[in-house]
């Protein structure tokens, strides 16, 4: 089986694609997998690191409003469609699986032209333009959020890495804390705003460092690459570990009791899969989808929700600290978060791909 995966731009598109690629390889090591991306996205770094070949096509951002740039789209899109069709020909793909982003629109149009079966995965509560288009060309549409409204959509969950999905936090906790220089006998708050850090999260936690220390709360803080100068020093007996980046998020999750973070779809999927409660701080820009990502978790008691503009050092002192020091409340929130986790979405989607390719091969039809 030969599979072409189209998902680029952000980690929210790339990581589910790579989780599916790994699951397909585990199901059948003979599966040939290639990825489609653009030179502008994170895929140029993330995909080769995972050992998968990457075919590049031109990026064609679609304007969100009527501007002079709209006049340039048809010609540029045609070039991207031709490049995507060439990638389908080169890889001799039996199926295209799209995850959204700039790369997905020309990929769907090229697959339709080549009569290659199409599978769509939409991770967000509000389906993006590319996947809404792709869903018009196929009945094989899967969603990562139960409330996503998209044609033919079937709720599956978001594929995540096996090292996260299979994580046993309790068994690995002491080893993980030792790895980061944390104590095994004090609670740990993990703070992360993604690979680049998040200024508002950093500012609030830096300001609350003294109160956290006085409450004997340890902090494992991923501050991002340009924010180290302002990080508090470790207090005597209560570690505050600030780092620019962590490449072993499985260990970070195992070390933590609670998380303060953004509410991207992948973050929400991973935290519920491992049963970690969190205070979610949705990005204050965009279409509000991060709030929608976190809302079902919060409604079930697995987290807290705080608008970005309300996140302050005082909010951490008055709202978050009383939760962090309440062991029973944290345990209850952990169980609630875990009840929403779907750690097998990668396996389910891989099996769906195998079944669809098999069925299309038998019938000889397009998607």
KEVO-533669 format. One record per atom (N, C-alpha, C, O): residue in one letter; x negated, y, z negated. Coordinates in steps of 0.05 Angstrom, whole numbers, plus 5000, padded with zeros to 4 digits. Each point is the difference from the previous one (the first is absolute). Layout:
<atoms>
aXYZ/...
</atoms>
This chain:
<atoms>
x498349765000/x501750245000/x498250255000/x498150014985/x502750185032/x498550255002/x501850234991/x502150045012/x497050124968/x501750204988/x498550275002/x497750024994/x503850195015/x499050275000/x501550164979/x502550015001/x496150114980/x501250164979/x499750295005/x497750095007/x504450074991/x499950295006/x500850154974/x502450004994/x495750114993/x500650164976/x497650174993/x498049894992/x502250375011/x497650164995/x500750274988/x502450064995/x495650095000/x500350274989/x499550004970/x498050124991/x503849764994/x499750004971/x499849724989/x500749805014/x498450184961/x499749734987/x502849874997/x500149765000/x502050404998/x502749894998/x500949855024/x501749824998/x497150235026/x500549855024/x498049775003/x500649795010/x496950274983/x497849815005/x499949774981/x499749775009/x500750284965/x499749794981/x502149775003/x499349774998/x503250305007/x501949785005/x499349835025/x500349765000/x498650385020/x499249865025/x497749804993/x500049785010/x498150324974/x497749824993/x500949784982/x498949785002/x503050274980/x501049784983/x501349795017/x499749764995/x501850335025/x501349805019/x497849855015/x500249765003/x497850385006/x497849875015/x498749784983/x499649785010/x499950284965/x498849804982/x501949764996/x499149775000/x503550294997/x501949784996/x500349825025/x500349764997/x499550365026/x500249855025/x497549825002/x500249775009/x497550334984/x497549845001/x500249774980/x499049785006/x502150274971/x500349784980/x501949795010/x499649764996/x502650335017/x501949805010/x498949845023/x500649765003/x497850375014/x498849865023/x497350145007/x500050215012/x497849674979/x497450135005/x499350045029/x498350165007/x503249715011/x499550035028/x501450245012/x499650075024/x502150074961/x501450245010/x498050225008/x498250064985/x502250055039/x498350225009/x501450264994/x502350045010/x496450134975/x501350254991/x498350245008/x497650004996/x503750195017/x498750255007/x501850234989/x502449964996/x496450275000/x501450234990/x499850235020/x498150035015/x504050134985/x500250235018/x499950254983/x501550024980/x496850185027/x499950244984/x499150235017/x499749985025/x499850254962/x499050245013/x497450094986/x499449914978/x499150265036/x497550094988/x500550194977/x498150064985/x504350035011/x500650214979/x500749894973/x500050144980/x500549605018/x501149894976/x498049854983/x497749965008/x503249964968/x498249844982/x499449735011/x498249864991/x503350055030/x499649735010/x497249965011/x499049775000/x499750445009/x497349975011/x498049914979/x497949895006/x502850164968/x498349914978/x501149754987/x498549814995/x504150185000/x501149794984/x500249735015/x499449794989/x501350225037/x500449755014/x497449855006/x499949764995/x498050385015/x497549855004/x498949894973/x498749785000/x501750364978/x499049904974/x501349734993/x498849844986/x503750125024/x501449754994/x499449785021/x501149784998/x497350295022/x499149805019/x501849955024/x499849805013/x502050394993/x501849975022/x499350195023/x499250234995/x500949675030/x499450185023/x502150225002/x502349964995/x496750275014/x501850245002/x499950115029/x497850065010/x504549965002/x500350125026/x501050294996/x502050044986/x496850165027/x500750274995/x501550125024/x499449945023/x502750224971/x501550145020/x500250294991/x499550074977/x501150115042/x500350294992/x502250054980/x502149875002/x497450304979/x502150084981/x501950205013/x499150195013/x503549774984/x501950195011/x501950084977/x502249894998/x497150314986/x501850104979/x502550125013/x499950155019/x502449784970/x502550105010/x500850254984/x500349984975/x500050255037/x500950244985/x502649964986/x501849865011/x498550254965/x502549974985/x502150215008/x502250004990/x496950195026/x501950215009/x499350085029/x498049915011/x503750255001/x499650085027/x497850225001/x500450234991/x497349695020/x497750185002/x498849965028/x500649815013/x497650384995/x498649965026/x498649735001/x499649905022/x499549994956/x498649745000/x501849785011/x499049795010/x503750254987/x501849795010/x499649955030/x500549785009/x498750435006/x499749975029/x497749825007/x499949895022/x498250084960/x497649835005/x500549714994/x498349835007/x503950114979/x500349724990/x500449805022/x498749795000/x503150265020/x500449795020/x497549895014/x499649765002/x498750435007/x497549915013/x498149864982/x498949795007/x500850314968/x498249874981/x501249734991/x498449814997/x504250175000/x501249754992/x499749795022/x499549774994/x500750325031/x499749805022/x497249884999/x499649765005/x498350414990/x497349894998/x499749814977/x498649795003/x502750264974/x499849834977/x501549735006/x499149794991/x503250235023/x501449755006/x498349835019/x499949754996/x498850375023/x498349845018/x497749874985/x499349775005/x499650384976/x497849894984/x501049774982/x498649804997/x503850234992/x501149784984/x500749765017/x499649774991/x501450275033/x500549785018/x497449855007/x500049765002/x497950405002/x497449875006/x499149834977/x498849795004/x501750304971/x499249854976/x501749744999/x498949794992/x503650235014/x501749765000/x498949805021/x500049764995/x499250345029/x499049835020/x497349874991/x499549765004/x498850414985/x497349904992/x500249784979/x498649805001/x503250244979/x500249814978/x501949775007/x500149804985/x501350225037/x502049805009/x502049944977/x500649774994/x500350454994/x501749974976/x502649865005/x501350055020/x499449774962/x502649865001/x502150174986/x502449955004/x496850244979/x501950164985/x498650264991/x497650004995/x503950215003/x499150254989/x501550054974/x502549984999/x496050064979/x501350074974/x499250294994/x497750064996/x504350115002/x499550294995/x500850084972/x502049904988/x496450285000/x500450104973/x500550304999/x500150114978/x500150025045/x500550285000/x497550175004/x497849895003/x502550374997/x497750185004/x499750075030/x501549905017/x496550274988/x499650105028/x499649775020/x500950025023/x497849774968/x499349795019/x502449835008/x500049875021/x502150134963/x502249815004/x501850075023/x500949835015/x499650434990/x501850085022/x499049905027/x501549875014/x496050204994/x499149895026/x499849705000/x500349875021/x499150014956/x499849714998/x502749875006/x500249805015/x502050304973/x502649895005/x500850035029/x501149825013/x498450424999/x500750055027/x498449825019/x501149905020/x496450064974/x498349825017/x500949714998/x500149865020/x500650054955/x500949734997/x502749955015/x500449795011/x501350414988/x502549985015/x499449975030/x501349845014/x496850324996/x499349995028/x498949735007/x500649895021/x497749994961/x498849755006/x501749764992/x499249775003/x503250284986/x501849794990/x498749834979/x500349755000/x498150374983/x498849874977/x502050034976/x500950224995/x499749564991/x501850024977/x499050214979/x497650024995/x504350124994/x499450224981/x501149934972/x502349914998/x496150144982/x500949984972/x499350264986/x497850115004/x504150004982/x499750264986/x500049964970/x501849854989/x496350274997/x500250014970/x500050304992/x498150145006/x503949944979/x500350274990/x499750004970/x501749884986/x496250245003/x499549994972/x501650204983/x500549964977/x500350265036/x501150234985/x503150004999/x501349885017/x499850254963/x502950024998/x501250155024/x502349945008/x496350265002/x500850145024/x498349925023/x497650055001/x503749815018/x498549895022/x498850225017/x501350205005/x496249765004/x498750195017/x500949995029/x501449815008/x497950405007/x500950025027/x499149765017/x501649895015/x495950034982/x498949785016/x501549754995/x500849865019/x499750074956/x501449754994/x503050015008/x501249805007/x500050444991/x502850025009/x500149945030/x501949885010/x496150215005/x499849945028/x499649705005/x501449885016/x496750014969/x499449725003/x502449824994/x500449795013/x501250294968/x502349844992/x502249995022/x501849844999/x498050345021/x501850005022/x499349775020/x501649925017/x495949994982/x498949815019/x500049714990/x499249825015/x501750134961/x499749744988/x502149964978/x501050204989/x499649565005/x501749944977/x498349914976/x501149944978/x496350045026/x498249904979/x498950244984/x497750095005/x503850014976/x499350244985/x500149944970/x502149904990/x495850164996/x499849944971/x499350254985/x498650185010/x502449844966/x499650244984/x498649944973/x500349784990/x498350425000/x498749974974/x501650114977/x499349964977/x502950175029/x501750134980/x502949905004/x500950005023/x500549934956/x502749885004/x502050205012/x502049915011/x497550354987/x502050195009/x499350135026/x501350195009/x496649715005/x499350125026/x502249965020/x501049785004/x499750445010/x502049995021/x498650005027/x499050215009/x501049565004/x498749975026/x501449785015/x500849804988/x499650235038/x501449805016/x498849724996/x497549975002/x504149834993/x499349724997/x498249954976/x498949784997/x500950414984/x498149974978/x500849784980/x502449974993/x495749884999/x500349794979/x497950044979/x497650025006/x503350004969/x498150064978/x498249764995/x500949774996/x496550295003/x497949794996/x498150084978/x499049824986/x500450435011/x497950094982/x497650095016/x500049985025/x497950114962/x497650115013/x497749804997/x499449934977/x499449975044/x497749834997/x497750144985/x499350225007/x499749654973/x497750114985/x497849794999/x500449775006/x497250324986/x497749824999/x500449784980/x501250044979/x497749725028/x500349774982/x498750054973/x501049914980/x496750235020/x498650054975/x501750164981/x499649994975/x502350175035/x501950144984/x502449834994/x500849984977/x500349895043/x502549844996/x499549774981/x501949934986/x495749965014/x499449764983/x498850084973/x499149834985/x500750435010/x498650094976/x501449914974/x502450044997/x496149844985/x500949944973/x498850204981/x497749974991/x503750255004/x498950224984/x499249914972/x497950084990/x503749754998/x499449924972/x497549834999/x498350044982/x501349785037/x497749835000/x497450155006/x497949934990/x502350285027/x497750145009/x499450264984/x498050135005/x503849934976/x499950264987/x497450074987/x498950215005/x500149614978/x497550064985/x497650035019/x498350184997/x501649645023/x497850015019/x500150265016/x498050135005/x504449965003/x500350245015/x499250244984/x498750195010/x502149824965/x499350234983/x497050024996/x498850215000/x499949564996/x497149994997/x498750115025/x497950134999/x503249805024/x498950095026/x499850305001/x498150115011/x503950034978/x500150295001/x498950144975/x500050244998/x499149604983/x498950124975/x502250094981/x499650194985/x502749675016/x502250074983/x500249804977/x499049775002/x502250314976/x500449834977/x502449815004/x501950075015/x498049704973/x502249815003/x502350044981/x502149885003/x497450294976/x502050034979/x501650265000/x501650054982/x498150115039/x501450265002/x501550015026/x499049895020/x503450244981/x501550025025/x498450155021/x498350174994/x502349775032/x498650125022/x502150135019/x501949875008/x497750384998/x501650155020/x498350025025/x497850115000/x503249775022/x498750035026/x501250245015/x502550025002/x495850155008/x500950245014/x498949995028/x497649985004/x504150035016/x499149995028/x501950165018/x502449974998/x496450205018/x501550145020/x499449915028/x500550145020/x498549614983/x499149905026/x497150045003/x498650104983/x500449825041/x497150005005/x498850284998/x497650034994/x503950185011/x499050274998/x500550144973/x499250234996/x502149634986/x500850134975/x502450185005/x500950035022/x500150094957/x502250185002/x499650234980/x499749964976/x500150285035/x499350234983/x501850044976/x499050044978/x503649955027/x501950054977/x499849784979/x500150074976/x499549685032/x499649794980/x497450044985/x500049984975/x497950095039/x497450044987/x500250234980/x499049974977/x502250255031/x500150244983/x501549934974/x499250084978/x503149795025/x501749934977/x498549814981/x500150044975/x498649765036/x498749804982/x497550124987/x499549944977/x499050215039/x497750144988/x500950174976/x498750004979/x503550145025/x501050184978/x501049854976/x500050104978/x501049655027/x501149844978/x497949814987/x500749844983/x496850185026/x498049804991/x499750004970/x499649794988/x500550444999/x499750014971/x502249864986/x499649854981/x502950195028/x502349874988/x499949705005/x500749844982/x498550085041/x499749715006/x497949874982/x500449794989/x497450355007/x497949904983/x501049984971/x499549804987/x501950415003/x501049994973/x502049784995/x500249894978/x501250035044/x502049784997/x498649735005/x501349795000/x496150225005/x498449765005/x501049855025/x500349755001/x500150415020/x500749895026/x497550025018/x499050225005/x500149565006/x497850005019/x501150095028/x502349955006/x496050175010/x500850095026/x498049895021/x497650024997/x503549855024/x498549925023/x501050185023/x502349965009/x496250234999/x500950225017/x498650005027/x497650055001/x503849895021/x498950035027/x500550285009/x502250075007/x495750094992/x500350295003/x499750095029/x500750235007/x498349605011/x499550085027/x497150105003/x498750044981/x500449995044/x497250055005/x498950284994/x497650044998/x504250154998/x499150274996/x500850134974/x500150244997/x500549604983/x501250114976/x498549934974/x501050034978/x496549865025/x498649904977/x499150214980/x499849934976/x499850325033/x498950204982/x501850064976/x499050084979/x503649895025/x501950084979/x500949784982/x501550044981/x497549725024/x500949764984/x499050024972/x497750074995/x504049874985/x499250004972/x497949794994/x499949795013/x498450274968/x498049804991/x501449794983/x502050064987/x496849715012/x501049784982/x499850094971/x497850084991/x504349894994/x500050064972/x498949764984/x500149785010/x498850274967/x498949794983/x502349804993/x502050084988/x497649675021/x501949794992/x502449985018/x501549804998/x499050395019/x502449995018/x499150075029/x499950245007/x499449565009/x498950065026/x501950155018/x502449945001/x496550255014/x501350135023/x498249955024/x497950125002/x502949695015/x498449925022/x501050145026/x502249945009/x496350255001/x500750145025/x498249905022/x497649994998/x503749945025/x498549895022/x501250115026/x502450055002/x495949995018/x501050125025/x501749805016/x501850085015/x497649664982/x501349805017/x499749734987/x498049944987/x504049895016/x499949724990/x500749815023/x502250025012/x496049804995/x500549825022/x501349744990/x500749835016/x499450134957/x501349764989/x502550094984/x500050004976/x502150075039/x502450094987/x501349774985/x501650054981/x497949705026/x501049784984/x499050014972/x501549964981/x495950115015/x498950034973/x501150244986/x500450004976/x500050225039/x501250244988/x502749944989/x500750084978/x501049785038/x502749934991/x499849814975/x501650024982/x496549795019/x499849814978/x499150144974/x500749924978/x497850305025/x499050144976/x502250184988/x499850074976/x502250015040/x501950204992/x502449894985/x500849775004/x500350404979/x502649954988/x502250185013/x502449934999/x496850295012/x501950195011/x498550165021/x497650024999/x503950095020/x498850155023/x501450275003/x502450024997/x496050185010/x501050265008/x499150035029/x497649995006/x504350055013/x499249975028/x502150145018/x502150094991/x497249935035/x501950075020/x501949775005/x499949804986/x501950235033/x502149805004/x500249915029/x502249985011/x495549985001/x500049895027/x501149715000/x500149874979/x500850055044/x501349745002/x498249774991/x500849824986/x496650195022/x498149794993/x499550004970/x499949794987/x499950455001/x499550024971/x502349874985/x499649854982/x502950225026/x502349894986/x500149705004/x500749864981/x498750045042/x500149725006/x497949854983/x500649794988/x497050325010/x497949864985/x500650014970/x499649804986/x501350425004/x500450024971/x502349824990/x499949884979/x502250105037/x502249814993/x499149715003/x500849834984/x497550125036/x499149725003/x498349914977/x500149764992/x498450424995/x498349924977/x501450074974/x498849944978/x503550185022/x501450064976/x498950224983/x499949994976/x499250235038/x498950234985/x502050225000/x500950095022/x499850014955/x501850244999/x498450255007/x497550014997/x503850205012/x498650235009/x501750254997/x502549994999/x496150244998/x501350265003/x499450095028/x497750065007/x504349955010/x499750065028/x500350305005/x501950134990/x496349995025/x500050285006/x500150035031/x497950005013/x504550014998/x500250005029/x498650255012/x500050214989/x498949755035/x498850225015/x502150225003/x502349945007/x497050314989/x502050225003/x500450085029/x501550195004/x497349685015/x500450065028/x501249765014/x500349794988/x500650255037/x501149785015/x503150004998/x501250214994/x499949565011/x503049985001/x501249884975/x502349915000/x496150084978/x501149904975/x499949704997/x501349894982/x497449975037/x500149714999/x498549884976/x500749794991/x497350364998/x498649884977/x501849994976/x499949814984/x501850385012/x502049994979/x501849765004/x500749864980/x500150095044/x501849785006/x498649734996/x501249804992/x496150195013/x498549764995/x500149924970/x500449774993/x499350434990/x499849954971/x502749974987/x500249884978/x501950245033/x502650014987/x501149734990/x500949994978/x499149805039/x501149754990/x498449894977/x501249874982/x496250175017/x498349914978/x500850154974/x500349874979/x500050395023/x500750164977/x502849934990/x500449984976/x501449985043/x502849944992/x500249734986/x501849964983/x496449865023/x500049744987/x498350004974/x499949794986/x498950445007/x498550024976/x497149935002/x498649964980/x500350025045/x497249925004/x498250245003/x497649965006/x503350284990/x498350235004/x501350264992/x502450014992/x496150215011/x501050274995/x499650165025/x498349935017/x503250284986/x499850175024/x499750284991/x501550104984/x496450045026/x499650284993/x499350155026/x498149925014/x503350304992/x499450165023/x497250124997/x499050064978/x499649985044/x497350095000/x499750274984/x498150044985/x503850145019/x499950264988/x500449994969/x499350184986/x501849595004/x500549974972/x497749854986/x500049984975/x498249915040/x497849844988/x497950194989/x498650145015/x501349884959/x498050174986/x498849844978/x500849784993/x497150334995/x498849874976/x502049974978/x500049804985/x501850405012/x502049994979/x502149785006/x501049884981/x499650085044/x501849785007/x498849734992/x501449824989/x496150155016/x498649754992/x500149984969/x500649784990/x499050434996/x500049994971/x502849944989/x500349844982/x501750295029/x502749994989/x501749765010/x501749904986/x497850025039/x501749805013/x498649735004/x501149794994/x496450225015/x498649755006/x498749874976/x500149764997/x498650404986/x498649894977/x501849844982/x499249784991/x503250315002/x501749844983/x500649725012/x500549814985/x499550175041/x500449745013/x497549834998/x500249774994/x497550355012/x497549855000/x499449874973/x498749794999/x502150344980/x499349894973/x502249814990/x499749894978/x502450075037/x502249824992/x499649745015/x500949975023/x497949844964/x499349745013/x502549865010/x500049895022/x502150114962/x502449855008/x501350145025/x500949865018/x499150404983/x501250145023/x498449945025/x501149965021/x496250054977/x498349945023/x500549725010/x500149955024/x500149864957/x500549725008/x502749975014/x500249855020/x501950294971/x502649995013/x499950125027/x501249895019/x497450334984/x499850135027/x498449825019/x500549995024/x497549884965/x498449815017/x501749785011/x499949935024/x501849954959/x501849795009/x502050115021/x500649865019/x500450384977/x501950125019/x498750045027/x501249955021/x496350154978/x498550055025/x499649735015/x500449995024/x498849814961/x499449745012/x502549875013/x499849865019/x502550204970/x502549895010/x500650105029/x501649875014/x497150354994/x500550115026/x497749925020/x500250075024/x497849804966/x497749945017/x500649785020/x501549814995/x497350225029/x500349805021/x497149945011/x499150125020/x499649714966/x497249945007/x499649825023/x497749965009/x504549925002/x499749815022/x500950125027/x500449845019/x499950424983/x500950125025/x498149945023/x500949975023/x496550014972/x498149945021/x500549725011/x499949965025/x500749854957/x500549725009/x502649985016/x500249875020/x501950274970/x502549995013/x499950135028/x501149895019/x497450344983/x499850135026/x498349835019/x500649985024/x497349894966/x498349835017/x501749775011/x499849935023/x501949954960/x501749785009/x502050095021/x500649865019/x500450384976/x501950125020/x498650045027/x501249935021/x496450174979/x498550035025/x499649735014/x500549985024/x498749824961/x499649735012/x502649895011/x500049905023/x502250134963/x502649905009/x500950155025/x501149885019/x498650384981/x500950165023/x498449945025/x501149975022/x496350014975/x498349935023/x500749725011/x500249965024/x500349854958/x500849735008/x502750015015/x500349875020/x501650284969/x502650015013/x499950145027/x501349925019/x497250304982/x499750155025/x498749825021/x500650015024/x497449834967/x498649825019/x501949795011/x499849925023/x502049994960/x501949795009/x502050115020/x500749875020/x500250384974/x502250115017/x498850155024/x501450045020/x496150044978/x498750155022/x501150285003/x499650135020/x501849974959/x501250275002/x498350214987/x498149934985/x502450325020/x498850224987/x501450064975/x502149884994/x496950314990/x501250074974/x502650135003/x501350074981/
</atoms>
